[in-house]
């Protein structure tokens, strides 16, 4: 199973462009664009990043909520769909699908999550749901906890423990860079982004775990605790996504 990655994946907070006339639509000589500076900034951020949220990109999120139809139209011009989860305050894009079954030109690259990255995402979604259900406003996870979870899926025939641990730790770093774990790559504790759930719908996680079971030689590792595989609990999230 694969997911779309972006033109750039470095997550960063926006900087203020004080030297620009933010009220003007024309930003340079010969500029024929129809968007204001803030709208263009939000659009570019959506194109560059896997997602934006009120937590990671507060200014772009405010602009998107206020001008959603305009920004959606610009993305549609590029054969992209805009998805917005207002309850979790997350927005992301995906490749548009032709109703006739044809293929549109794409700006996105189709790259598969690694085995270890997939397990990180499964674990984060489960921990996020459990924390929010318990009343936590923000949910945190320790690096070692995530690494231990990955190691619990190691096949019985695996012998390269050092290599497996290195790949597990690299997977955590990769998810941090993707913005789904909030913190610096060298931190030992991270906040789980609420973008994890809408970006990873239930049916996708089923497919990912099934692929992992096949890769493990038919073994069936214990499913994560909590309501990760409860379709009723996921109904609301599926409607929003």
Secondary structure as UniProt FT lines:
FT   STRAND          2..5
FT   TURN            18..19
FT   TURN            22..23
FT   TURN            29..30
FT   HELIX           37..48
FT   STRAND          51..53
FT   TURN            54..56
FT   HELIX           58..66
FT   HELIX           68..77
FT   TURN            78..79
FT   STRAND          80..85
FT   TURN            86..89
FT   STRAND          90..95
FT   TURN            99..100
FT   STRAND          109..112
FT   HELIX           115..133
FT   TURN            134..135
FT   STRAND          140..142
FT   HELIX           143..151
FT   TURN            152..153
FT   TURN            156..157
FT   HELIX           161..177
FT   TURN            178..179
FT   STRAND          181..182
FT   TURN            185..186
FT   STRAND          189..192
FT   HELIX           195..199
FT   HELIX           202..215
FT   TURN            216..217
FT   TURN            228..229
FT   HELIX           231..240
//
